[in-house]
Amino acid sequence: MHLEQPLGSVIQGSLSQGLEVRLHPDVSVEDMRVGKFLVVKGIAADFFCMLTDVTLGTSSARIIANPPHPDDDFLQAVLAGSGTYGTINLSPMLMLARDKNSERQQPAAKKTPNSKLASFEVQSSADIELMPVKTIPSHFSQVYDASETDFQAVFGREDDPRRRNFAIGLPLDMDVPICIDLDRFIERSNGVFGKSGTGKSFLTRLLLSGIIRSQAAVNLIFDMHSEYGWEAVSEGKQFSTVKGLRQLFPGQVQIYTLDPDSTRRRGVRDAQELYLSYDQLEVEDIMLVRQELNLSEASLENANILRTEFGKSWITQLLAMSNEDIQMFCDEKRGNKSSIMALQRKLFRLDDLKYMRSASPQNYISQILQSLEAGKHVVIEFGSQSNMLSYMLATNVISRRIHHSYVRKAETFLQTKNPRDRPRPLVITIEEAHRFLDPATVRQTIFGIIAREMRKYFVTLLVVDQRPSGIDNEVMSQIGTRITALLNDEKDIDAIFTGVSGGQSLRSVLAKLDSKQQALILGHAVPMPVVVRTRPYDETFYKEIGHTSWEELSDEEVFAAAETAKADLGF
């Protein structure tokens, strides 16, 4: 229990606006930091709260009109706590009903094995029933710093054998791990947000490492800047590198590359080449990159005419057409010559992409699917092919086909109910997510569909972005867990709290984060919003994350998975 001295007393508040707490005279207002986790001890319940604002108050306007001299320490001490005082605003997030017959300050050493769990003598939040806040504590209820047992009661322990907990960081003023529930994390699509330079990639690597170690899901990572596979450059004044997922989990992570030359120059080991062919491109894929190719609506309409006429080979046929061929086609099919010629001219840019082929020697997407079926995590590196045209095109084509396979497998599982037919949960990580999920293009990308399905077919997204305001509001409302570093733009801050009850009180918390190694976590995978100092991604983390052996398939099962993958992809 809370044997330390209380910080203050509740003086007023409401369920919608939060609580106002007057600090006791011996408590310095400078020790109260926005984002701090506090506990209010009510008569019948404990309220877990987040500090959202700090203010100064005076009991008389005369004090403000005639403040004491800066050197008059005696008068300042006389006024402190009576004439001048500090107040804090708290936003209640969770409540825990307490046994009315229990002693409020009963020491833990005196408890019996049958004492109520409200005493916080628990190992994890799975042991107690945390309830939504539907009331507020009474006047003059005392406020305390949260203890280590309070944090464990709410956020659990990483070593809890009943849950896949992963320690993402520490509270602002304590050294007790804050855990997220990875089973709940993968149930929905999630987001890592923050302005440039706040450590989004490091946060994402932490999360991916936790998923890999816990075996909660398999990952497909579209690595735009080659930061997740083998190694990445660490931020700081001196040049240094950090380990990628392949080094941390050598037997569980495979790297595919769309730019083999760049991958070899960086010393990446055992990376497999990956190529795409024109017959794998649909008109929807071209529509996604219409801005990068500067395509008009008329060109896209004529692309549909070409697709209807030539089928999968429509791009190859178009690129091989002469002016006379285009004229004949337009005469027969009522196409527009100028629009088709413009489409042809702009699609020639695809020849500049190193991974594009007229015909691919093998089905590389089927290989990726086989790796995922075997429990391997796949990182796709882009190397020098990291411009938006290249990234958006390849990411959409690969994801669309893999999602199609997962839909077929999920439908089979729903029919047979056989656990062996159940697909492994898949998390797809994409960067610059607002380019795929903005209101103008979200209907043309597979990612908008995945985000709205909420794991219906065992596939979810992990979106990494510095402009959440560019993501469609409907998609943003489906983001289950949001891990947000510092944001300055008001539109981006508004977007983070789309569909979040009581989000207005958390705006000040987000705006006051440090620019490095701090994040606000809220949503499906945590019981309540919390600000953390994110876990360092360093040698200590490498040792703690360990090397676990994934339950790999036998050769016969891998062969069977390969044949199934080919069938699902239409080969």
C-alpha positions in Angstrom: 0.0 0.0 0.0 0.9 3.7 0.0 2.9 4.2 3.2 4.6 7.3 1.9 3.3 10.8 2.5 0.4 12.0 0.3 1.1 14.7 -2.3 -2.2 16.6 -2.1 -5.9 16.6 -1.8 -8.7 16.5 -4.3 -10.5 19.8 -4.1 -12.8 19.7 -7.1 -13.4 18.0 -10.5 -15.8 16.2 -12.7 -15.9 12.9 -14.6 -15.6 14.7 -18.0 -13.0 17.3 -17.1 -10.8 15.4 -14.6 -9.7 16.2 -11.0 -8.1 19.3 -9.5 -5.7 18.5 -6.7 -4.2 21.0 -4.3 -0.6 20.1 -3.4 0.4 19.9 0.3 2.7 22.7 1.5 5.7 20.4 1.7 5.4 19.2 -1.9 7.2 21.1 -4.6 5.3 22.0 -7.7 8.5 21.5 -9.6 8.4 17.8 -8.9 5.1 17.4 -10.7 5.8 16.5 -14.4 3.1 16.2 -17.1 2.6 12.5 -17.8 3.3 11.3 -14.3 1.3 8.3 -13.0 -0.5 9.0 -9.7 -3.0 7.1 -7.5 -6.0 8.7 -5.8 -7.2 6.8 -2.7 -11.0 7.2 -2.6 -13.3 5.8 0.0 -14.3 2.7 -1.9 -11.9 2.6 -4.8 -8.4 3.5 -6.0 -8.2 5.7 -9.1 -5.2 5.4 -11.4 -4.6 8.8 -13.0 -2.3 10.6 -15.3 -1.1 14.1 -14.5 -2.1 16.4 -17.4 -1.5 20.0 -16.2 0.3 21.9 -13.4 -0.8 25.4 -12.3 0.0 27.9 -9.6 -2.6 29.5 -7.4 -3.0 32.2 -4.7 -5.6 32.8 -2.0 -5.7 36.5 -2.5 -5.4 38.9 -5.4 -3.3 41.2 -3.1 -0.5 38.7 -3.2 -0.3 38.9 -7.0 -0.6 42.7 -6.9 2.2 43.0 -4.3 4.4 39.9 -4.4 7.2 39.4 -1.9 10.7 40.6 -2.7 12.8 37.8 -4.3 15.3 38.0 -1.4 12.5 37.8 1.3 12.8 34.1 2.0 10.9 34.5 5.3 7.7 36.0 3.7 7.8 33.5 0.9 8.0 30.6 3.4 5.1 32.1 5.4 2.9 32.4 2.3 3.8 28.9 1.0 0.9 26.5 1.3 -1.6 29.0 2.5 -1.3 32.2 0.5 0.4 30.5 -2.4 0.1 26.9 -3.5 0.4 24.6 -6.4 -2.4 22.6 -8.1 -2.3 19.7 -10.6 -5.0 18.4 -12.9 -5.4 14.6 -13.1 -7.2 12.5 -15.7 -8.6 9.3 -14.1 -8.0 6.3 -16.4 -8.8 3.2 -14.4 -10.4 2.4 -11.1 -10.1 -0.6 -8.7 -12.8 -1.3 -6.2 -11.5 -1.9 -2.7 -12.9 -4.0 0.1 -14.7 -1.6 2.5 -13.6 -3.6 5.5 -9.9 -3.5 4.6 -7.6 -1.1 6.4 -6.5 1.6 4.0 -2.9 1.8 5.2 -2.4 -1.8 6.2 1.3 -2.7 5.7 1.9 -5.5 3.2 3.8 -7.6 5.8 0.6 -8.0 7.9 -1.6 -9.3 5.1 -2.9 -12.8 5.2 -3.0 -15.1 2.1 -6.8 -14.4 1.8 -6.6 -10.6 1.8 -8.3 -8.8 -1.0 -6.4 -8.1 -4.2 -7.1 -4.4 -3.9 -4.0 -4.3 -1.7 -1.9 -4.6 -4.8 -0.2 -7.7 -3.6 -0.4 -9.1 -7.1 2.0 -10.2 -9.8 0.2 -9.0 -12.8 -2.9 -7.0 -13.9 -4.4 -10.4 -14.9 -4.9 -11.0 -11.1 -7.3 -8.0 -10.5 -10.2 -6.5 -12.3 -9.4 -3.0 -13.5 -12.6 -1.1 -14.4 -13.4 1.9 -16.5 -13.8 5.1 -14.6 -17.5 5.8 -14.1 -17.3 8.0 -11.0 -14.8 10.2 -9.2 -13.3 10.2 -5.7 -14.8 12.4 -3.0 -13.6 15.7 -1.8 -10.2 15.7 0.0 -9.3 12.2 -1.2 -5.5 11.9 -0.9 -3.2 11.6 -3.9 0.0 9.5 -3.9 2.9 8.7 -6.1 2.3 5.4 -7.8 4.4 2.6 -6.4 6.1 -0.3 -8.1 3.2 -2.6 -7.2 0.8 -0.1 -8.7 2.6 -0.2 -12.0 2.7 -4.0 -11.9 -1.0 -4.2 -11.0 -1.9 -2.1 -14.1 0.7 -3.0 -16.6 1.8 -6.5 -15.5 5.3 -8.1 -15.5 7.4 -9.2 -18.4 8.0 -12.5 -16.8 4.4 -13.4 -16.4 4.0 -16.9 -17.8 0.3 -16.4 -18.6 0.7 -13.5 -21.0 3.1 -12.3 -23.7 4.2 -9.1 -22.0 7.0 -7.0 -23.4 8.7 -4.2 -21.5 8.6 -1.1 -23.8 10.2 1.3 -21.3 10.1 2.9 -17.9 7.9 5.5 -16.2 9.2 9.1 -16.1 10.2 8.9 -12.4 10.6 5.3 -11.6 12.6 2.2 -12.7 9.9 -0.3 -13.1 9.1 -1.8 -16.5 6.0 -0.7 -18.4 4.7 -3.7 -20.4 2.4 -4.0 -23.4 0.4 -7.1 -24.1 1.6 -8.5 -27.4 -1.3 -10.8 -27.8 -3.6 -7.8 -27.7 -1.1 -5.8 -29.7 -1.4 -8.0 -32.8 -5.2 -8.3 -32.6 -5.5 -4.9 -34.4 -3.4 -2.7 -36.6 -1.1 -0.3 -34.7 1.0 2.8 -35.3 4.3 4.3 -34.3 4.2 8.1 -34.8 6.5 11.0 -34.2 8.3 13.8 -36.0 11.5 13.2 -37.8 14.4 12.4 -35.5 12.4 11.3 -32.5 13.4 7.6 -32.8 10.5 6.0 -34.6 12.7 3.4 -36.2 14.3 2.4 -32.8 10.8 2.1 -31.3 9.7 -0.1 -34.2 12.7 -2.3 -33.8 11.9 -2.7 -30.1 8.4 -3.8 -30.9 9.4 -6.1 -33.7 12.0 -7.7 -31.4 9.4 -8.3 -28.8 7.0 -10.0 -31.3 9.8 -12.2 -32.7 11.0 -13.3 -29.2 7.5 -14.0 -27.9 6.4 -15.8 -31.2 3.2 -13.8 -31.1 3.2 -13.4 -34.9 5.4 -13.4 -38.0 6.5 -10.1 -39.5 6.7 -8.8 -43.1 8.8 -5.6 -42.9 9.1 -3.3 -45.9 12.4 -1.7 -45.0 12.5 1.6 -47.0 15.8 2.8 -45.6 17.5 -0.5 -44.8 17.3 0.0 -41.1 15.7 -3.2 -39.8 17.5 -6.1 -41.5 21.2 -6.4 -40.8 22.3 -3.1 -39.0 21.4 0.6 -38.8 23.2 3.8 -38.1 22.7 5.0 -34.5 21.7 8.6 -33.9 24.3 10.7 -32.2 27.3 12.9 -32.8 29.7 10.0 -33.2 29.1 7.4 -35.9 28.0 4.0 -34.7 25.8 1.2 -35.7 23.2 -1.0 -34.0 22.2 -4.5 -34.7 19.3 -5.3 -37.0 16.8 -8.1 -36.5 18.9 -10.5 -38.6 21.8 -10.2 -36.2 19.6 -10.5 -33.1 17.6 -13.5 -34.4 19.8 -15.1 -37.1 17.8 -18.3 -37.4 14.4 -16.6 -37.6 14.8 -13.6 -39.9 15.4 -13.6 -43.6 16.4 -10.7 -45.8 15.1 -10.2 -49.3 16.6 -7.3 -51.4 15.2 -5.4 -54.3 18.7 -3.9 -54.9 21.3 -6.7 -54.6 24.3 -4.4 -55.4 23.5 -2.0 -52.6 22.9 -4.9 -50.1 26.3 -6.4 -51.0 28.1 -3.1 -50.6 26.7 -2.8 -47.1 28.0 -6.2 -46.1 24.6 -7.8 -45.6 24.9 -11.6 -45.3 22.7 -14.2 -47.0 20.2 -11.7 -48.5 18.0 -13.2 -51.2 17.3 -11.4 -54.5 13.7 -10.3 -55.2 12.3 -9.3 -58.6 8.8 -8.4 -59.8 7.4 -8.6 -63.3 5.0 -6.5 -65.3 2.4 -9.2 -65.4 2.1 -8.9 -61.6 1.0 -5.2 -61.8 -2.7 -4.4 -61.7 -4.3 -1.1 -62.7 -4.9 -0.5 -59.0 -1.2 -0.6 -58.4 -0.6 2.1 -61.1 -3.4 4.2 -59.6 -1.6 4.2 -56.3 1.5 5.8 -57.9 -0.4 8.2 -60.2 1.1 11.2 -58.5 4.6 9.9 -58.8 3.9 9.1 -62.5 1.8 12.3 -63.1 -1.0 10.3 -64.6 -4.3 11.8 -65.6 -7.8 10.3 -65.1 -8.0 9.7 -68.8 -4.8 7.7 -68.8 -6.1 5.5 -66.0 -9.4 4.9 -67.8 -7.5 3.8 -70.9 -5.3 1.5 -68.7 -8.5 -0.3 -67.8 -9.3 -0.7 -71.5 -5.8 -2.2 -72.1 -6.1 -4.5 -69.1 -9.5 -5.8 -70.4 -8.0 -6.4 -73.9 -4.6 -7.9 -73.1 -5.0 -9.3 -69.6 -2.0 -9.7 -67.4 0.4 -8.7 -70.2 -1.2 -5.3 -70.7 1.9 -3.3 -69.7 4.3 -5.4 -71.8 2.0 -5.1 -74.8 1.6 -1.3 -74.3 5.3 -0.7 -74.0 5.9 -2.6 -77.2 3.3 -0.7 -79.2 4.3 1.7 -82.0 2.3 4.9 -82.8 0.6 3.0 -85.6 -0.3 0.1 -83.2 -1.8 2.6 -80.7 -3.8 4.2 -83.5 -5.2 0.8 -84.6 -6.0 -0.1 -81.1 -7.9 3.1 -80.5 -9.9 2.7 -83.7 -11.0 -0.8 -82.7 -11.5 -0.4 -78.9 -12.5 3.3 -78.8 -9.5 4.3 -76.8 -8.0 7.8 -76.6 -4.7 7.9 -78.5 -3.1 10.9 -76.7 -4.0 9.4 -73.3 -2.6 6.0 -74.2 0.6 7.5 -75.6 1.0 9.6 -72.4 0.4 6.4 -70.3 3.0 4.5 -72.4 5.6 7.3 -72.0 5.2 7.5 -68.3 5.2 3.8 -67.7 8.6 3.6 -69.3 9.8 5.0 -66.0 9.2 1.6 -64.5 12.2 0.3 -66.6 14.4 2.4 -64.3 13.4 0.3 -61.3 16.1 -2.4 -60.8 13.7 -5.0 -59.5 11.2 -4.8 -62.5 11.4 -7.4 -65.2 9.4 -8.1 -68.3 9.1 -11.7 -67.1 10.4 -13.0 -63.8 12.4 -16.3 -63.8 10.5 -17.5 -60.7 7.7 -16.4 -58.3 9.6 -14.6 -55.6 6.4 -13.6 -53.8 5.6 -17.3 -53.4 9.0 -17.8 -51.8 8.2 -15.0 -49.3 4.9 -16.6 -48.5 6.7 -20.0 -47.9 9.1 -18.3 -45.5 6.2 -16.8 -43.6 4.4 -20.1 -43.5 7.5 -21.7 -42.0 7.6 -19.2 -39.2 10.3 -17.0 -40.6 10.2 -13.2 -40.3 10.9 -11.4 -43.6 12.7 -8.1 -44.1 12.5 -6.6 -47.7 15.2 -4.1 -48.3 15.0 -1.4 -51.0 18.6 -0.2 -51.0 18.9 2.7 -53.5 15.4 1.9 -54.8 13.9 3.8 -51.8 12.1 6.6 -53.8 8.3 6.8 -53.3 7.5 5.4 -56.7 9.6 2.3 -56.1 8.6 1.8 -52.5 4.8 2.2 -53.0 4.7 0.1 -56.1 6.6 -2.9 -54.7 5.0 -2.8 -51.2 1.4 -2.7 -52.7 2.0 -5.5 -55.2 3.7 -7.9 -52.6 1.1 -7.2 -49.9 -1.8 -7.6 -52.1 -0.8 -11.1 -53.2 0.1 -12.2 -49.7 -3.1 -10.9 -48.3 -5.0 -12.8 -51.0 -3.3 -16.0 -49.9 -4.2 -15.3 -46.2 -7.8 -14.7 -47.1 -8.0 -18.1 -48.8 -6.3 -19.8 -45.8 -8.5 -18.0 -43.3 -11.6 -19.1 -45.2 -10.4 -22.7 -45.2 -9.8 -22.5 -41.5 -13.2 -21.1 -40.8 -14.7 -24.0 -42.8 -12.6 -26.9 -41.3 -12.0 -25.5 -37.8 -8.9 -27.6 -37.8 -6.1 -25.9 -35.8 -3.5 -27.1 -38.4 -5.3 -24.9 -41.0 -5.1 -21.8 -38.8 -2.8 -19.2 -40.4 0.0 -17.7 -38.4 -0.8 -14.2 -37.5 1.0 -11.8 -39.8 2.1 -8.2 -39.0 3.0 -6.0 -42.0 5.3 -3.1 -41.2 5.2 -0.1 -43.6 6.9 3.3 -43.4 5.6 6.6 -44.8 2.2 5.1 -44.2 0.2 8.3 -45.0 1.2 7.8 -48.7 -0.7 4.6 -48.7 -3.6 5.5 -46.4 -4.5 9.1 -47.3 -8.1 9.7 -48.2 -7.4 10.0 -51.9 -5.7 6.7 -52.3 -6.8 4.5 -49.4 -9.4 2.7 -51.6 -6.7 1.8 -54.1 -4.3 0.2 -51.6 -4.5 -3.2 -49.9 -3.5 -1.5 -46.7 -6.7 0.4 -46.3 -8.5 -3.0 -46.5 -6.2 -4.6 -44.0 -6.6 -1.7 -41.5 -10.4 -1.9 -41.6 -10.5 -5.7 -41.3 -9.2 -5.8 -37.7 -7.4 -9.1 -38.1 -10.4 -10.8 -39.8 -8.0 -12.7 -41.9 -5.1 -12.9 -39.4 -3.2 -9.9 -41.0 -2.6 -6.5 -39.3 -0.5 -3.5 -40.0 2.2 -1.7 -38.1 2.3 1.8 -39.6 5.3 4.1 -39.0 4.8 7.7 -39.9 5.7 11.3 -39.1 2.4 12.7 -40.5 -0.6 11.0 -38.9 -2.8 13.8 -40.1 -2.3 12.5 -43.6 -3.9 9.2 -42.8 -7.6 8.7 -43.5 -9.8 9.3 -40.4 -11.6 6.1 -40.8 -8.4 4.1 -40.9 -6.9 6.1 -38.1 -9.9 5.2 -35.9 -9.1 1.5 -36.4 -5.5 1.9 -35.2 -5.6 -0.2 -32.0 -2.5 0.9 -30.2 -0.7 4.2 -30.8 2.9 4.7 -29.7 3.6 8.4 -30.2 6.9 10.3 -29.8 7.0 14.1 -29.9 4.7 15.9 -32.4 4.5 19.6 -32.9 1.9 20.1 -35.6 -1.6 20.6 -34.3 -3.2 18.6 -37.1 -0.9 15.6 -36.3 -1.7 15.9 -32.6 -5.5 15.9 -33.4 -5.1 12.9 -35.6 -3.4 10.8 -32.8 -6.6 11.2 -30.7 -9.0 10.4 -33.5 -11.6 8.0 -31.9 -10.0 8.2 -28.5 -12.3 8.9 -25.6 -10.9 11.7 -23.4 -8.1 12.4 -25.8 -8.4 16.2 -25.3 -6.9 15.9 -21.8 -3.9 14.1 -23.2 -3.0 16.7 -25.8 -0.8 18.6 -23.3 1.0 15.4 -22.4 1.9 14.7 -25.9 3.0 18.2 -26.6 5.4 18.2 -23.6 7.3 15.0 -24.5 11.1 15.2 -24.8 12.4 15.0 -28.4 14.3 11.8 -27.6 13.4 8.5 -25.9 10.0 9.4 -24.7 6.7 8.2 -26.0 3.0 8.3 -25.1 1.4 4.8 -25.4 -2.4 4.4 -25.5 -4.9 2.0 -26.9 -5.7 -1.7 -27.1 -2.4 -3.2 -25.8 -2.2 -1.2 -22.6 -4.8 -0.8 -19.8 -4.4 3.0 -19.7 -2.4 5.7 -21.5 1.1 6.1 -20.1 4.2 8.1 -20.9 7.5 6.1 -20.9 11.2 6.5 -21.3 11.6 4.1 -24.1 13.9 1.1 -23.6 17.4 1.7 -24.9 18.3 -0.3 -28.0 21.8 -1.2 -27.0 24.1 -4.0 -25.9 22.1 -4.5 -22.7 18.9 -5.0 -24.8 20.7 -7.5 -27.1 21.5 -9.6 -24.0 18.1 -9.3 -22.5 16.2 -10.1 -25.7 18.1 -13.4 -26.0 17.9 -16.0 -28.8 14.8 -18.2 -28.8 14.3 -21.0 -31.2 11.1 -20.8 -33.3 9.1 -23.9 -33.8 10.1 -24.5 -37.4 8.3 -26.8 -39.8 9.7 -30.1 -40.9 10.9 -30.6 -44.5 7.7 -32.3 -45.4 5.6 -29.5 -43.9 7.7 -26.8 -45.7 7.2 -28.7 -49.0 3.5 -28.9 -48.4 3.4 -25.2 -47.5 5.2 -24.4 -50.8 2.7 -26.3 -52.8 -0.2 -24.6 -51.0 1.4 -21.1 -51.5 1.6 -21.8 -55.3 -2.0 -22.8 -55.4 -3.1 -19.8 -53.4 -1.2 -17.4 -55.7 -2.6 -19.1 -58.8 0.5 -21.0 -59.9 
